Amino acid sequence: MSQTKNSKLYWKKNIRYLLILLTLWFSVSFGAGIILKDVLDTVHIGGFPLGFWFAQQGSIYVFVVLIFVYVRWMNKLDAQYGFDED
């Protein structure tokens, strides 16, 4: 496989990973924090409504987890296409 074609496939997968992770983050931050707030407010955690928790902390925690998922996926992708530093 040529280096140019290899690079294009690499970036195509990279963009797909980004879109998947950003969609998940948007769903959690916008969906759970704003759209589903009233439904989630029926559940309380530590005396606070779950909708409030997602709006304040939940989306941040999900974002941090998604960063680690992205790093793991990219390390595998780098190794698959020969762009790793090892």
N, CA, C and O atoms as CSV, one atom per row, in Angstrom:
chain,resi,resn,atom,element,x,y,z
A,1,MET,N,N,0.847,-1.174,0.000
A,1,MET,CA,C,0.000,0.000,0.000
A,1,MET,C,C,0.894,1.238,0.000
A,1,MET,O,O,1.862,1.298,0.758
A,2,SER,N,N,0.591,2.198,-0.816
A,2,SER,CA,C,1.425,3.394,-0.908
A,2,SER,C,C,1.273,4.253,0.346
A,2,SER,O,O,0.268,4.181,1.053
A,3,GLN,N,N,2.286,5.057,0.598
A,3,GLN,CA,C,2.287,5.918,1.790
A,3,GLN,C,C,1.151,6.930,1.746
A,3,GLN,O,O,0.557,7.219,2.785
A,4,THR,N,N,0.828,7.478,0.573
A,4,THR,CA,C,-0.247,8.459,0.448
A,4,THR,C,C,-1.593,7.819,0.755
A,4,THR,O,O,-2.399,8.389,1.489
A,5,LYS,N,N,-1.838,6.647,0.200
A,5,LYS,CA,C,-3.102,5.955,0.457
A,5,LYS,C,C,-3.195,5.554,1.921
A,5,LYS,O,O,-4.262,5.641,2.528
A,6,ASN,N,N,-2.075,5.114,2.485
A,6,ASN,CA,C,-2.015,4.750,3.892
A,6,ASN,C,C,-2.353,5.947,4.778
A,6,ASN,O,O,-3.091,5.809,5.754
A,7,SER,N,N,-1.822,7.110,4.445
A,7,SER,CA,C,-2.083,8.331,5.208
A,7,SER,C,C,-3.550,8.747,5.109
A,7,SER,O,O,-4.146,9.176,6.098
A,8,LYS,N,N,-4.123,8.622,3.930
A,8,LYS,CA,C,-5.531,8.985,3.760
A,8,LYS,C,C,-6.450,8.077,4.567
A,8,LYS,O,O,-7.408,8.549,5.178
A,9,LEU,N,N,-6.166,6.781,4.572
A,9,LEU,CA,C,-6.972,5.851,5.372
A,9,LEU,C,C,-6.827,6.139,6.860
A,9,LEU,O,O,-7.794,6.071,7.618
A,10,TYR,N,N,-5.603,6.461,7.262
A,10,TYR,CA,C,-5.333,6.806,8.661
A,10,TYR,C,C,-6.168,8.012,9.089
A,10,TYR,O,O,-6.820,7.973,10.132
A,11,TRP,N,N,-6.152,9.076,8.296
A,11,TRP,CA,C,-6.889,10.281,8.658
A,11,TRP,C,C,-8.398,10.095,8.556
A,11,TRP,O,O,-9.155,10.721,9.299
A,12,LYS,N,N,-8.832,9.244,7.648
A,12,LYS,CA,C,-10.257,8.957,7.548
A,12,LYS,C,C,-10.748,8.273,8.827
A,12,LYS,O,O,-11.805,8.622,9.353
A,13,LYS,N,N,-9.976,7.295,9.327
A,13,LYS,CA,C,-10.344,6.645,10.581
A,13,LYS,C,C,-10.238,7.599,11.760
A,13,LYS,O,O,-11.070,7.567,12.665
A,14,ASN,N,N,-9.221,8.444,11.751
A,14,ASN,CA,C,-9.036,9.414,12.826
A,14,ASN,C,C,-10.242,10.352,12.910
A,14,ASN,O,O,-10.763,10.594,13.998
A,15,ILE,N,N,-10.679,10.871,11.788
A,15,ILE,CA,C,-11.840,11.765,11.762
A,15,ILE,C,C,-13.094,11.023,12.214
A,15,ILE,O,O,-13.928,11.592,12.918
A,16,ARG,N,N,-13.237,9.759,11.816
A,16,ARG,CA,C,-14.397,8.979,12.246
A,16,ARG,C,C,-14.382,8.808,13.769
A,16,ARG,O,O,-15.425,8.935,14.411
A,17,TYR,N,N,-13.218,8.524,14.349
A,17,TYR,CA,C,-13.109,8.416,15.806
A,17,TYR,C,C,-13.497,9.725,16.489
A,17,TYR,O,O,-14.227,9.727,17.481
A,18,LEU,N,N,-13.005,10.829,15.953
A,18,LEU,CA,C,-13.343,12.132,16.532
A,18,LEU,C,C,-14.837,12.404,16.480
A,18,LEU,O,O,-15.417,12.881,17.456
A,19,LEU,N,N,-15.459,12.106,15.356
A,19,LEU,CA,C,-16.902,12.332,15.223
A,19,LEU,C,C,-17.702,11.466,16.190
A,19,LEU,O,O,-18.688,11.927,16.765
A,20,ILE,N,N,-17.290,10.228,16.373
A,20,ILE,CA,C,-17.976,9.349,17.317
A,20,ILE,C,C,-17.869,9.897,18.738
A,20,ILE,O,O,-18.867,9.981,19.453
A,21,LEU,N,N,-16.665,10.265,19.141
A,21,LEU,CA,C,-16.449,10.735,20.508
A,21,LEU,C,C,-17.100,12.094,20.756
A,21,LEU,O,O,-17.661,12.320,21.828
A,22,LEU,N,N,-17.033,12.986,19.798
A,22,LEU,CA,C,-17.679,14.292,19.968
A,22,LEU,C,C,-19.198,14.171,19.989
A,22,LEU,O,O,-19.871,14.928,20.688
A,23,THR,N,N,-19.737,13.235,19.234
A,23,THR,CA,C,-21.181,12.992,19.267
A,23,THR,C,C,-21.601,12.471,20.633
A,23,THR,O,O,-22.627,12.884,21.174
A,24,LEU,N,N,-20.809,11.564,21.189
A,24,LEU,CA,C,-21.106,11.069,22.537
A,24,LEU,C,C,-21.047,12.191,23.569
A,24,LEU,O,O,-21.924,12.303,24.425
A,25,TRP,N,N,-20.019,13.014,23.483
A,25,TRP,CA,C,-19.880,14.110,24.437
A,25,TRP,C,C,-21.031,15.102,24.291
A,25,TRP,O,O,-21.582,15.566,25.289
A,26,PHE,N,N,-21.394,15.425,23.060
A,26,PHE,CA,C,-22.510,16.338,22.830
A,26,PHE,C,C,-23.805,15.750,23.379
A,26,PHE,O,O,-24.603,16.457,23.993
A,27,SER,N,N,-24.008,14.457,23.155
A,27,SER,CA,C,-25.225,13.805,23.643
A,27,SER,C,C,-25.321,13.877,25.164
A,27,SER,O,O,-26.390,14.141,25.714
A,28,VAL,N,N,-24.211,13.644,25.829
A,28,VAL,CA,C,-24.220,13.682,27.290
A,28,VAL,C,C,-24.369,15.113,27.795
A,28,VAL,O,O,-25.197,15.377,28.667
A,29,SER,N,N,-23.591,16.023,27.267
A,29,SER,CA,C,-23.624,17.392,27.792
A,29,SER,C,C,-24.908,18.125,27.415
A,29,SER,O,O,-25.514,18.775,28.267
A,30,PHE,N,N,-25.326,18.033,26.176
A,30,PHE,CA,C,-26.531,18.747,25.745
A,30,PHE,C,C,-27.782,17.940,26.066
A,30,PHE,O,O,-28.756,18.479,26.593
A,31,GLY,N,N,-27.755,16.659,25.751
A,31,GLY,CA,C,-28.933,15.820,25.960
A,31,GLY,C,C,-29.269,15.644,27.422
A,31,GLY,O,O,-30.382,15.950,27.850
A,32,ALA,N,N,-28.301,15.146,28.202
A,32,ALA,CA,C,-28.562,14.877,29.620
A,32,ALA,C,C,-28.626,16.162,30.436
A,32,ALA,O,O,-29.397,16.241,31.392
A,33,GLY,N,N,-27.843,17.158,30.083
A,33,GLY,CA,C,-27.801,18.388,30.864
A,33,GLY,C,C,-28.904,19.371,30.548
A,33,GLY,O,O,-29.250,20.197,31.393
A,34,ILE,N,N,-29.471,19.307,29.346
A,34,ILE,CA,C,-30.472,20.296,28.952
A,34,ILE,C,C,-31.792,19.647,28.547
A,34,ILE,O,O,-32.833,19.937,29.136
A,35,ILE,N,N,-31.752,18.772,27.546
A,35,ILE,CA,C,-32.992,18.213,27.013
A,35,ILE,C,C,-33.671,17.272,28.006
A,35,ILE,O,O,-34.879,17.370,28.222
A,36,LEU,N,N,-32.911,16.370,28.608
A,36,LEU,CA,C,-33.485,15.389,29.532
A,36,LEU,C,C,-33.401,15.821,30.994
A,36,LEU,O,O,-33.569,14.997,31.892
A,37,LYS,N,N,-33.146,17.088,31.236
A,37,LYS,CA,C,-32.958,17.589,32.592
A,37,LYS,C,C,-34.157,17.292,33.482
A,37,LYS,O,O,-33.989,16.816,34.604
A,38,ASP,N,N,-35.350,17.564,33.002
A,38,ASP,CA,C,-36.546,17.366,33.823
A,38,ASP,C,C,-36.760,15.897,34.177
A,38,ASP,O,O,-37.161,15.576,35.295
A,39,VAL,N,N,-36.496,15.019,33.236
A,39,VAL,CA,C,-36.634,13.583,33.502
A,39,VAL,C,C,-35.590,13.132,34.511
A,39,VAL,O,O,-35.896,12.372,35.430
A,40,LEU,N,N,-34.351,13.601,34.343
A,40,LEU,CA,C,-33.261,13.197,35.240
A,40,LEU,C,C,-33.383,13.818,36.624
A,40,LEU,O,O,-32.837,13.287,37.591
A,41,ASP,N,N,-34.092,14.934,36.728
A,41,ASP,CA,C,-34.241,15.589,38.028
A,41,ASP,C,C,-35.096,14.778,39.007
A,41,ASP,O,O,-35.138,15.095,40.195
A,42,THR,N,N,-35.767,13.751,38.525
A,42,THR,CA,C,-36.550,12.911,39.435
A,42,THR,C,C,-35.647,12.010,40.272
A,42,THR,O,O,-36.073,11.496,41.307
A,43,VAL,N,N,-34.396,11.814,39.831
A,43,VAL,CA,C,-33.424,11.007,40.577
A,43,VAL,C,C,-32.474,11.970,41.288
A,43,VAL,O,O,-32.014,12.949,40.702
A,44,HIS,N,N,-32.187,11.678,42.562
A,44,HIS,CA,C,-31.289,12.534,43.337
A,44,HIS,C,C,-30.026,11.762,43.715
A,44,HIS,O,O,-30.089,10.595,44.100
A,45,ILE,N,N,-28.879,12.433,43.597
A,45,ILE,CA,C,-27.592,11.878,44.021
A,45,ILE,C,C,-26.975,12.861,45.000
A,45,ILE,O,O,-26.702,14.009,44.650
A,46,GLY,N,N,-26.756,12.409,46.228
A,46,GLY,CA,C,-26.171,13.273,47.245
A,46,GLY,C,C,-27.011,14.508,47.528
A,46,GLY,O,O,-26.469,15.551,47.893
A,47,GLY,N,N,-28.308,14.407,47.368
A,47,GLY,CA,C,-29.197,15.524,47.634
A,47,GLY,C,C,-29.394,16.463,46.454
A,47,GLY,O,O,-30.168,17.417,46.541
A,48,PHE,N,N,-28.703,16.203,45.355
A,48,PHE,CA,C,-28.823,17.043,44.172
A,48,PHE,C,C,-29.526,16.275,43.058
A,48,PHE,O,O,-29.323,15.068,42.925
A,49,PRO,N,N,-30.342,16.943,42.263
A,49,PRO,CA,C,-31.004,16.276,41.137
A,49,PRO,C,C,-29.979,15.798,40.108
A,49,PRO,O,O,-28.966,16.460,39.879
A,50,LEU,N,N,-30.245,14.655,39.494
A,50,LEU,CA,C,-29.318,14.080,38.525
A,50,LEU,C,C,-29.121,14.995,37.311
A,50,LEU,O,O,-28.020,15.059,36.763
A,51,GLY,N,N,-30.164,15.697,36.888
A,51,GLY,CA,C,-30.032,16.641,35.775
A,51,GLY,C,C,-29.041,17.749,36.087
A,51,GLY,O,O,-28.243,18.133,35.233
A,52,PHE,N,N,-29.091,18.262,37.310
A,52,PHE,CA,C,-28.132,19.278,37.745
A,52,PHE,C,C,-26.722,18.702,37.747
A,52,PHE,O,O,-25.777,19.361,37.315
A,53,TRP,N,N,-26.580,17.458,38.239
A,53,TRP,CA,C,-25.263,16.822,38.300
A,53,TRP,C,C,-24.672,16.687,36.902
A,53,TRP,O,O,-23.496,16.989,36.700
A,54,PHE,N,N,-25.476,16.233,35.928
A,54,PHE,CA,C,-24.964,16.086,34.567
A,54,PHE,C,C,-24.584,17.438,33.981
A,54,PHE,O,O,-23.579,17.543,33.278
A,55,ALA,N,N,-25.358,18.455,34.253
A,55,ALA,CA,C,-25.050,19.778,33.707
A,55,ALA,C,C,-23.778,20.349,34.313
A,55,ALA,O,O,-23.039,21.063,33.635
A,56,GLN,N,N,-23.510,20.043,35.588
A,56,GLN,CA,C,-22.362,20.637,36.265
A,56,GLN,C,C,-21.089,19.787,36.191
A,56,GLN,O,O,-20.014,20.305,35.890
A,57,GLN,N,N,-21.209,18.491,36.462
A,57,GLN,CA,C,-20.020,17.653,36.516
A,57,GLN,C,C,-20.020,16.515,35.508
A,57,GLN,O,O,-18.961,16.138,35.007
A,58,GLY,N,N,-21.161,15.975,35.209
A,58,GLY,CA,C,-21.243,14.774,34.386
A,58,GLY,C,C,-20.592,14.902,33.034
A,58,GLY,O,O,-19.859,14.011,32.606
A,59,SER,N,N,-20.852,16.002,32.357
A,59,SER,CA,C,-20.274,16.165,31.021
A,59,SER,C,C,-18.760,16.330,31.084
A,59,SER,O,O,-18.055,15.934,30.156
A,60,ILE,N,N,-18.257,16.909,32.163
A,60,ILE,CA,C,-16.811,17.053,32.319
A,60,ILE,C,C,-16.166,15.690,32.545
A,60,ILE,O,O,-15.134,15.382,31.949
A,61,TYR,N,N,-16.775,14.872,33.409
A,61,TYR,CA,C,-16.244,13.525,33.648
A,61,TYR,C,C,-16.269,12.696,32.371
A,61,TYR,O,O,-15.310,11.986,32.069
A,62,VAL,N,N,-17.352,12.787,31.631
A,62,VAL,CA,C,-17.458,12.040,30.377
A,62,VAL,C,C,-16.386,12.517,29.408
A,62,VAL,O,O,-15.780,11.699,28.715
A,63,PHE,N,N,-16.139,13.817,29.344
A,63,PHE,CA,C,-15.115,14.353,28.457
A,63,PHE,C,C,-13.734,13.801,28.815
A,63,PHE,O,O,-12.963,13.444,27.924
A,64,VAL,N,N,-13.417,13.729,30.100
A,64,VAL,CA,C,-12.115,13.202,30.526
A,64,VAL,C,C,-11.989,11.727,30.152
A,64,VAL,O,O,-10.933,11.298,29.687
A,65,VAL,N,N,-13.043,10.954,30.349
A,65,VAL,CA,C,-13.022,9.536,29.964
A,65,VAL,C,C,-12.839,9.413,28.454
A,65,VAL,O,O,-12.093,8.550,27.992
A,66,LEU,N,N,-13.508,10.261,27.683
A,66,LEU,CA,C,-13.385,10.219,26.231
A,66,LEU,C,C,-11.972,10.569,25.765
A,66,LEU,O,O,-11.526,10.077,24.729
A,67,ILE,N,N,-11.275,11.399,26.505
A,67,ILE,CA,C,-9.880,11.706,26.168
A,67,ILE,C,C,-9.037,10.432,26.264
A,67,ILE,O,O,-8.227,10.152,25.381
A,68,PHE,N,N,-9.231,9.661,27.339
A,68,PHE,CA,C,-8.476,8.420,27.497
A,68,PHE,C,C,-8.856,7.395,26.431
A,68,PHE,O,O,-7.998,6.661,25.942
A,69,VAL,N,N,-10.128,7.343,26.071
A,69,VAL,CA,C,-10.564,6.442,25.000
A,69,VAL,C,C,-9.904,6.846,23.688
A,69,VAL,O,O,-9.433,5.990,22.938
A,70,TYR,N,N,-9.867,8.146,23.408
A,70,TYR,CA,C,-9.246,8.632,22.170
A,70,TYR,C,C,-7.755,8.291,22.126
A,70,TYR,O,O,-7.243,7.875,21.086
A,71,VAL,N,N,-7.071,8.463,23.236
A,71,VAL,CA,C,-5.640,8.140,23.290
A,71,VAL,C,C,-5.431,6.654,23.006
A,71,VAL,O,O,-4.531,6.285,22.251
A,72,ARG,N,N,-6.249,5.814,23.602
A,72,ARG,CA,C,-6.128,4.363,23.382
A,72,ARG,C,C,-6.390,4.019,21.921
A,72,ARG,O,O,-5.624,3.276,21.307
A,73,TRP,N,N,-7.471,4.557,21.365
A,73,TRP,CA,C,-7.798,4.298,19.956
A,73,TRP,C,C,-6.690,4.783,19.031
A,73,TRP,O,O,-6.337,4.093,18.074
A,74,MET,N,N,-6.142,5.953,19.304
A,74,MET,CA,C,-5.106,6.507,18.439
A,74,MET,C,C,-3.798,5.716,18.551
A,74,MET,O,O,-3.094,5.554,17.555
A,75,ASN,N,N,-3.471,5.231,19.727
A,75,ASN,CA,C,-2.278,4.391,19.858
A,75,ASN,C,C,-2.418,3.126,19.020
A,75,ASN,O,O,-1.469,2.703,18.359
A,76,LYS,N,N,-3.609,2.521,19.052
A,76,LYS,CA,C,-3.850,1.341,18.229
A,76,LYS,C,C,-3.808,1.691,16.743
A,76,LYS,O,O,-3.244,0.946,15.942
A,77,LEU,N,N,-4.403,2.817,16.382
A,77,LEU,CA,C,-4.418,3.238,14.980
A,77,LEU,C,C,-3.006,3.562,14.492
A,77,LEU,O,O,-2.635,3.195,13.376
A,78,ASP,N,N,-2.232,4.236,15.310
A,78,ASP,CA,C,-0.841,4.533,14.961
A,78,ASP,C,C,-0.045,3.254,14.702
A,78,ASP,O,O,0.714,3.162,13.737
A,79,ALA,N,N,-0.231,2.278,15.576
A,79,ALA,CA,C,0.485,1.005,15.404
A,79,ALA,C,C,0.008,0.269,14.169
A,79,ALA,O,O,0.805,-0.357,13.472
A,80,GLN,N,N,-1.285,0.338,13.891
A,80,GLN,CA,C,-1.839,-0.358,12.720
A,80,GLN,C,C,-1.298,0.208,11.421
A,80,GLN,O,O,-1.039,-0.548,10.484
A,81,TYR,N,N,-1.120,1.522,11.342
A,81,TYR,CA,C,-0.677,2.145,10.102
A,81,TYR,C,C,0.819,2.509,10.111
A,81,TYR,O,O,1.303,3.152,9.179
A,82,GLY,N,N,1.533,2.109,11.136
A,82,GLY,CA,C,2.975,2.318,11.173
A,82,GLY,C,C,3.392,3.735,11.501
A,82,GLY,O,O,4.479,4.157,11.107
A,83,PHE,N,N,2.570,4.478,12.205
A,83,PHE,CA,C,2.915,5.846,12.595
A,83,PHE,C,C,3.297,5.956,14.056
A,83,PHE,O,O,3.463,7.062,14.569
A,84,ASP,N,N,3.440,4.817,14.743
A,84,ASP,CA,C,3.805,4.876,16.144
A,84,ASP,C,C,5.284,5.220,16.298
A,84,ASP,O,O,6.067,5.077,15.359
A,85,GLU,N,N,5.652,5.670,17.484
A,85,GLU,CA,C,7.008,6.138,17.728
A,85,GLU,C,C,7.920,5.058,18.254
A,85,GLU,O,O,9.098,5.319,18.498
A,86,ASP,N,N,7.417,3.852,18.438
A,86,ASP,CA,C,8.238,2.765,18.980
A,86,ASP,C,C,9.250,2.280,17.994
A,86,ASP,O,O,10.019,1.368,18.296
